[in-house]
Amino acid sequence: MRYLNQMAKVTGIGGAFLRAKDPKALYAWYEKHLGISSPNGSFSFPASDERGKIAVAFFSLNSTYFPVHQPAMLNFQVDDLDALLDNLAAASVTVDPKRESYSYGRFGWFTDPEGNRVELWQPNSTP
């Protein structure tokens, strides 16, 4: 029997769902440039591959952290931020030259073929 004072809770992120003009082409682009595949029509990452906590953050409608016209921004955990961004730039992908470092890791950004700004996060090796 469940008591009313025992609140059910969320235990993690189940996914992120974004609209795309051409989902099939966008999956292929992400596989080619980021090395992530979508065998079942979505990306999935085993928990054992995660290197840091998963964050969900709400931004004000006029925040400039990512483009105002973009309703959401993906953030991927990476193992080598500089190498991945260098590879993207070499493939003529628009890469923001800015990098930011914090106590919990380093960040960089690129723009995908549909114009979405995407954030990459290299967590520190120690939690």
C-alpha positions in Angstrom: 0.0 0.0 0.0 1.4 3.4 -1.0 1.0 6.3 1.5 0.3 9.8 0.3 3.3 11.3 2.1 5.7 9.1 0.0 6.1 11.1 -3.2 7.1 9.2 -6.3 10.1 10.8 -8.0 12.0 11.0 -11.3 15.2 8.9 -11.3 16.9 10.1 -14.5 16.6 11.4 -18.0 14.8 9.1 -20.4 15.6 11.1 -23.6 15.6 14.3 -25.4 13.3 14.8 -28.4 13.8 17.4 -31.0 12.2 18.2 -34.3 14.3 18.1 -37.5 13.7 19.0 -41.1 15.4 15.8 -42.2 15.8 13.4 -39.3 17.4 10.7 -41.3 20.1 13.0 -42.8 20.7 14.6 -39.4 21.3 11.1 -37.8 23.7 10.3 -40.6 25.6 13.6 -40.0 25.9 13.1 -36.3 27.1 9.5 -36.9 29.7 10.7 -39.4 31.0 13.7 -37.3 30.4 12.7 -33.7 30.7 8.9 -34.0 27.3 8.2 -32.5 25.0 5.8 -34.2 21.2 5.5 -34.2 20.4 1.8 -34.9 16.9 2.0 -33.4 16.0 5.5 -34.6 17.6 7.3 -31.7 20.9 7.8 -30.0 21.5 5.9 -26.8 24.4 5.9 -24.4 25.1 3.1 -22.0 25.3 4.3 -18.4 28.8 2.8 -18.2 29.9 5.3 -20.8 28.7 8.3 -19.0 31.5 10.4 -17.4 29.5 12.9 -15.6 26.0 13.8 -14.3 23.2 14.5 -16.7 21.9 18.0 -16.3 18.5 19.6 -17.1 18.4 23.4 -17.0 15.7 25.9 -17.8 16.7 29.2 -19.4 14.7 32.3 -19.7 13.0 32.9 -23.0 15.5 35.8 -23.7 18.7 34.1 -22.6 21.5 34.4 -25.0 23.3 31.2 -23.8 22.1 29.6 -27.0 20.1 31.2 -29.9 16.8 32.7 -28.9 15.1 31.1 -31.9 16.3 27.6 -30.9 13.9 26.1 -28.3 16.4 23.6 -26.9 20.1 22.8 -27.0 21.8 19.4 -26.9 24.8 18.9 -24.7 27.0 15.8 -25.3 29.7 14.5 -23.0 33.0 13.9 -24.9 36.3 12.4 -24.0 38.5 14.9 -25.9 36.9 18.3 -26.5 39.8 19.8 -28.5 40.3 16.8 -30.8 36.5 16.6 -31.6 36.2 20.3 -32.3 39.3 20.3 -34.4 37.9 17.3 -36.4 34.6 19.2 -36.9 36.4 22.4 -38.0 38.5 20.3 -40.5 35.3 19.0 -41.9 34.1 22.6 -42.5 31.6 22.5 -39.6 31.0 25.9 -38.0 32.8 25.7 -34.7 32.7 28.4 -32.1 36.4 29.3 -31.3 35.4 30.0 -27.6 36.2 27.4 -25.0 35.2 27.6 -21.3 36.7 25.9 -18.4 35.1 25.3 -15.0 35.8 23.2 -11.9 33.5 20.4 -13.4 34.9 20.4 -17.0 35.5 22.2 -20.3 32.9 23.3 -22.9 32.9 24.1 -26.6 30.2 24.5 -29.3 29.4 23.8 -32.9 26.5 24.3 -35.2 24.9 21.3 -36.9 23.6 21.2 -40.5 20.1 22.3 -39.4 21.5 25.4 -37.6 21.3 24.1 -34.1 24.0 25.2 -31.7 25.2 22.1 -29.8 27.3 22.1 -26.7 30.1 19.6 -26.0 31.2 19.0 -22.4 34.4 17.2 -21.4 33.9 16.4 -17.7 37.0 16.5 -15.4 38.5 13.0 -15.1 37.8 13.1 -11.3 34.3 13.7 -10.0 
